[in-house]
Amino acid sequence: MLHLLKIDGAHVATPLLAAIDLIKNGARHSVPTDFLRRTSKWHQHLKMQQPSDQRLWEVAVLFHLRDAFRSGDIWLAQSKRYGDLKQVLVPATTAAANARLAVPLDPEQWLADRHAQMEIGLEKLSKAAKRGTIPGGAIEDGVLQLSRLPTQNPNGAADLLFDLYKRVPDTRITDIMLLVDDATGFTDAFTHLRTGAPPKDRIGLLNVLLSEGLNLGLSKMAKASNSHGFWELMRISRWHIESEA
């Protein structure tokens, strides 16, 4: 499989890329571990590996390859999910033409401005410390102590909040999402991966989206739903939610 992937990466991933090349070659080789972190538990596992058996080392490489794809240290050419993160950055020429930028394009200019503001702020803090007039704090034994700001709620705020909650009708979140879908048609974007047809089961699709957004999982969502079982949600997720790498 690795032979079919055009893998590239940042400089920090060079040791991992070298380990991947060793696996691609297929010949007997040493098992470098410089792609592992110093505190990685894989060091202990690999010490227990037989010298003639490299399978555990290959598993460690693949695990780190997965993590590198997720972090963006390694990317695949022409991939949507695991492509080079630089491809989503705004070109410098486009950014320069945008007059609404809140920061200058030159990082040195921005750092110099931040440094000047920090110097002014530290000078004000030094004068306030000498006078003992630091707002909401003081320096004791060389340590800056800040007092917690008191909570100030207007009178009657709690009663108003409870009254507002009573006025809000009990509504299913899927009903709200259906209203949003009627106005925007966002569910039409989740087309079938093979046929390209829009989803027919909108309630099931919304349940899957909720389970993903809440990090609930399809199993728990199926238990909480009175309209769809696990395998129905799994089918919708597989054909309408998951995107190709």
C-alpha positions as CSV (number, residue, x, y, z in Angstrom):
1,M,0.0,0.0,0.0
2,L,2.8,2.4,0.8
3,H,4.2,2.0,-2.7
4,L,0.9,3.6,-4.1
5,L,1.0,6.6,-1.9
6,K,2.9,9.8,-2.8
7,I,3.9,10.8,0.7
8,D,5.8,14.0,1.5
9,G,6.4,15.8,4.7
10,A,7.9,18.6,6.7
11,H,11.5,18.7,7.9
12,V,10.4,17.5,11.3
13,A,9.1,14.3,9.8
14,T,12.3,13.3,8.0
15,P,13.2,10.4,10.3
16,L,9.6,9.0,9.9
17,L,9.9,9.3,6.1
18,A,13.2,7.5,6.2
19,A,11.5,4.7,8.2
20,I,8.7,4.5,5.7
21,D,11.2,4.2,2.8
22,L,12.8,1.2,4.6
23,I,9.4,-0.5,4.8
24,K,8.8,0.2,1.1
25,N,12.1,-1.4,0.1
26,G,11.1,-4.7,1.8
27,A,14.7,-5.8,2.3
28,R,16.2,-6.7,5.7
29,H,17.4,-3.5,7.4
30,S,18.1,-1.9,10.7
31,V,15.2,-0.6,12.9
32,P,15.9,3.1,13.6
33,T,13.9,4.6,16.3
34,D,14.8,8.3,15.9
35,F,11.3,9.0,14.7
36,L,10.0,8.2,18.3
37,R,9.7,10.7,21.0
38,R,12.0,10.3,24.0
39,T,9.1,9.6,26.3
40,S,7.3,7.3,23.9
41,K,6.2,3.9,25.3
42,W,7.3,2.3,22.0
43,H,10.9,2.3,23.2
44,Q,10.1,-0.2,25.9
45,H,8.0,-2.3,23.5
46,L,10.7,-2.4,20.8
47,K,13.3,-3.5,23.3
48,M,11.3,-6.7,23.9
49,Q,11.2,-7.4,20.2
50,Q,13.3,-10.2,18.8
51,P,16.1,-8.9,16.5
52,S,14.9,-11.1,13.6
53,D,11.3,-9.9,13.9
54,Q,10.6,-6.4,12.6
55,R,6.8,-6.5,12.6
56,L,6.4,-4.6,15.9
57,W,8.7,-1.9,14.6
58,E,6.6,-1.6,11.4
59,V,3.5,-1.3,13.5
60,A,5.2,1.6,15.4
61,V,6.0,3.3,12.1
62,L,2.4,3.0,10.9
63,F,1.0,4.3,14.2
64,H,3.3,7.4,13.9
65,L,2.4,7.7,10.2
66,R,-1.3,8.0,11.2
67,D,-0.5,10.6,13.9
68,A,1.6,12.6,11.4
69,F,-1.2,12.6,8.9
70,R,-3.5,14.0,11.5
71,S,-1.1,16.7,12.6
72,G,-0.2,17.7,9.1
73,D,3.5,16.9,9.4
74,I,3.1,14.5,6.5
75,W,0.7,14.8,3.6
76,L,-0.5,13.1,0.5
77,A,-0.4,14.6,-2.9
78,Q,-3.8,15.4,-4.4
79,S,-5.6,14.5,-1.2
80,K,-8.5,16.5,0.2
81,R,-8.3,15.3,3.8
82,Y,-4.6,14.7,4.2
83,G,-3.2,17.2,1.7
84,D,-0.5,19.8,2.4
85,L,-1.9,22.4,4.8
86,K,-0.1,25.1,2.8
87,Q,-2.6,24.7,0.1
88,V,-5.4,26.2,2.2
89,L,-3.4,29.3,3.1
90,V,-4.2,32.6,1.4
91,P,-1.5,33.6,-1.1
92,A,0.7,36.5,0.0
93,T,-0.3,38.6,-3.0
94,T,-4.0,38.2,-2.2
95,A,-3.4,39.1,1.5
96,A,-1.4,42.2,0.5
97,A,-4.3,43.4,-1.7
98,N,-6.7,43.1,1.2
99,A,-6.9,46.5,3.0
100,R,-8.9,45.1,5.9
101,L,-6.1,43.2,7.5
102,A,-5.7,44.1,11.2
103,V,-2.0,43.3,11.2
104,P,0.9,44.3,8.9
105,L,2.3,41.7,6.5
106,D,5.8,42.3,7.7
107,P,6.2,40.2,10.9
108,E,9.2,42.2,12.1
109,Q,7.1,45.4,12.0
110,W,4.3,43.7,14.0
111,L,6.8,42.3,16.6
112,A,8.4,45.8,16.9
113,D,5.0,47.3,17.6
114,R,4.2,44.6,20.2
115,H,7.5,45.1,21.8
116,A,7.0,48.9,22.1
117,Q,3.5,48.3,23.6
118,M,4.9,45.8,26.1
119,E,7.6,48.3,27.2
120,I,5.0,50.9,27.8
121,G,2.8,48.5,29.8
122,L,5.7,47.3,31.9
123,E,6.7,50.8,32.7
124,K,3.1,51.6,33.8
125,L,3.1,48.4,35.9
126,S,6.5,49.3,37.5
127,K,5.2,52.8,38.6
128,A,2.0,51.3,39.9
129,A,3.9,48.7,41.9
130,K,6.1,51.3,43.5
131,R,3.0,53.3,44.6
132,G,1.1,50.2,45.6
133,T,-1.7,51.1,43.2
134,I,-1.9,48.0,41.0
135,P,-5.6,47.7,40.0
136,G,-7.0,44.6,41.7
137,G,-3.6,43.3,42.8
138,A,-0.3,43.7,44.5
139,I,3.3,42.5,44.5
140,E,4.1,40.4,47.6
141,D,7.6,38.8,48.0
142,G,8.4,39.5,44.4
143,V,5.2,37.7,43.2
144,L,2.3,39.4,41.5
145,Q,-0.9,38.6,43.3
146,L,-4.2,39.4,41.5
147,S,-7.5,39.3,43.3
148,R,-10.5,37.6,41.7
149,L,-13.0,40.0,40.3
150,P,-16.3,39.8,42.2
151,T,-19.4,38.5,40.4
152,Q,-21.8,41.3,39.9
153,N,-25.2,40.2,38.7
154,P,-28.0,42.8,38.4
155,N,-30.9,42.4,40.8
156,G,-33.6,40.2,39.3
157,A,-31.3,38.7,36.7
158,A,-31.8,35.1,37.9
159,D,-35.6,35.5,38.0
160,L,-35.5,36.9,34.5
161,L,-33.4,34.0,33.3
162,F,-35.8,31.4,34.7
163,D,-38.7,33.3,33.2
164,L,-37.1,33.2,29.8
165,Y,-36.5,29.5,30.1
166,K,-40.1,28.9,30.9
167,R,-41.2,30.8,27.8
168,V,-39.0,28.7,25.5
169,P,-41.1,25.8,24.2
170,D,-39.7,22.3,24.4
171,T,-38.4,21.6,20.9
172,R,-36.3,18.7,19.5
173,I,-33.0,19.8,18.1
174,T,-33.7,17.8,15.0
175,D,-36.8,19.9,14.4
176,I,-34.7,23.0,14.6
177,M,-32.2,21.5,12.2
178,L,-35.1,20.7,9.8
179,L,-36.2,24.3,9.9
180,V,-32.7,25.4,9.1
181,D,-32.5,22.9,6.3
182,D,-35.8,24.1,4.8
183,A,-34.3,27.6,4.7
184,T,-30.8,26.7,3.5
185,G,-31.0,23.2,2.1
186,F,-27.6,22.3,3.6
187,T,-28.5,18.5,3.7
188,D,-28.3,18.5,-0.1
189,A,-24.6,18.9,0.2
190,F,-24.3,15.4,1.7
191,T,-24.7,13.5,-1.5
192,H,-24.3,9.8,-2.0
193,L,-20.7,8.9,-2.5
194,R,-21.5,6.8,-5.6
195,T,-24.7,8.1,-7.1
196,G,-24.3,11.7,-6.1
197,A,-28.0,11.8,-5.1
198,P,-29.1,13.9,-2.2
199,P,-30.1,12.0,1.0
200,K,-33.6,10.8,1.2
201,D,-33.6,10.2,5.0
202,R,-33.1,13.7,6.4
203,I,-33.9,12.7,10.0
204,G,-31.4,9.9,9.8
205,L,-28.8,12.2,8.3
206,L,-29.4,14.8,11.0
207,N,-29.0,12.2,13.7
208,V,-25.6,11.2,12.3
209,L,-24.5,14.8,12.1
210,L,-25.5,15.3,15.7
211,S,-23.6,12.2,16.8
212,E,-20.5,13.5,15.0
213,G,-20.9,17.0,16.3
214,L,-21.5,16.0,19.9
215,N,-18.8,13.3,19.7
216,L,-21.5,10.9,20.9
217,G,-21.0,8.0,18.6
218,L,-23.6,6.1,16.5
219,S,-24.2,3.5,19.1
220,K,-25.3,6.0,21.8
221,M,-27.3,8.0,19.2
222,A,-29.1,4.9,18.1
223,K,-30.1,4.2,21.8
224,A,-31.3,7.7,22.2
225,S,-33.2,7.7,18.9
226,N,-36.8,6.3,18.5
227,S,-36.6,6.3,14.7
228,H,-33.3,4.8,13.7
229,G,-31.2,1.9,14.7
230,F,-27.4,1.6,14.7
231,W,-27.1,-0.1,11.3
232,E,-29.4,2.5,9.7
233,L,-27.2,5.3,11.0
234,M,-24.1,3.4,10.0
235,R,-25.3,3.1,6.4
236,I,-26.1,6.8,6.2
237,S,-22.7,7.7,7.7
238,R,-20.9,5.4,5.3
239,W,-22.6,6.7,2.1
240,H,-23.3,10.3,2.9
241,I,-20.9,11.6,5.6
242,E,-17.5,10.0,5.2
243,S,-15.4,11.6,2.6
244,E,-12.6,10.1,0.6
245,A,-9.0,10.6,1.6
